[in-house]
């Protein structure tokens, strides 16, 4: 199967050795995505809802670049630094996926790469053939 790596252009992709997303056949896997803009600035600090919406918009763009859409998402994984934020994070997730309803996991982690980051999300999608 053909493989296509999708880059966001972030400088740390080469340093760490990863891609924003990878398409192999009908599968598209989007790496853990946080609310960091192209300049490395955290967006919506202190706002789990705002960060989640920002992240899902970034994920949607990566999927589109791979030839997929949110409707192809089969699974989401949400890593959160405070599980008490689940309602705000879940509300944002629902705004993008209410009609799609992928399998979803939300777990609390002790921290993410920056203390300003409250949420990290990764998705797996399978394109219809």
N, C-alpha and C positions, 0 to 999 in steps of 0.2 A: 504494500500500500504506500502511496505517496505521503510524504510528511511535509507540512508547511509550518514553519515557526513564525509567529507574529510577535513583533517587538513594539514596545511602547516608546522606545527611544531613550528610556531612562538610563543614565550612565552606569548604574549599579547592575544592570542586566548582564553586561559583559564581565564585570568583576565577580559577581556571585555565580554566573553561569546558568542563567535561566531565561525563559521567554515569557512574555505576558500571556500568551496562549499558544497551544500547539494543536494543529489539526492533523489527524491520521485517519484516512478514509472518511467515514461519516462522523467520527468522534472529534469533538473540540473540547479541550480541557483548558480552563482558564486558571492561572496561578492565583495564589492568595493575593487579594487586592485590597489596598487600604485607601484612605481618603487623603492621598498626597498628590498634589498637582505636578505638572511637568517641571516646575522649578524646585521641587522638593519641599514645598510648604504644606503643612497639615491644614486641611480645609475643615471648617466647622469644629474647632476644638471645643471640647466639653459638651457636644451635641450628638448623641448616638443616632438620633433620627436623621439629622443632616448628613452625618458621615455615611450612614447606610445608603441613603439615596444617591449620594455622590459616587460611592463605590459601585452601585448597581448600574449607574449611567456609564462608568468606565468599562464595566464588564460587558454591557450591551454594545459599546463601540468595538471592543475586542472581538466579540462574537460576529459582528457585522463584517469586520475585516477578514474573518475566517470563512465568510459565506454563510453564517448561521444567524439565528435570532434568539431572543429570549424564549420563544415558543419551542425551541429545540432543547431547552434545558431540562435535564432529567433529575439532577441532584444539585443542591446547594449545601455548602458547609459554612457556618458562621462561627467565628471565634471571637468572643467578647470578653472584655476585661472586667465587666461587672454584670453578672447575670440578672441583677435587679433592673437593668435596662431592657429586658427582653420585650416588653410591650412596645416601646418606641422602635426598637430594631425590627420586631415582628410587623409593626404597622407599615414601616417603609417597605419591607420585603413583600408584604401583601399587596401594596400598591403596584408592584411590578409583576407579581406572580399569582394573584388571586384566581385568575382564570386558567392558569397553566398548571399550578399545583405540583411542582416537582417534589421529590423526596427531599426533606430538609433536616439538617442537624444544626443545633446551636449549643455550643459548649463554652463554659467559662475557662479562660486561661489566666495565668498569673500576670502576664504582661505581653505586649507586642514590642516591635523593634524601637518604638518611640513612646514615651509616656503620654503624649498627646493623642495617640491612636487608641480608639475605643473598640473598633470593629475591624475584622479582616474576613473577607469572603472569597471562597473559591467555588467554581461551578464546573459541572460536567454536562456536556450537551451531545446529543446524537441527532445528526441531520437526517431528515427524511430523504430517502433515495427515490 
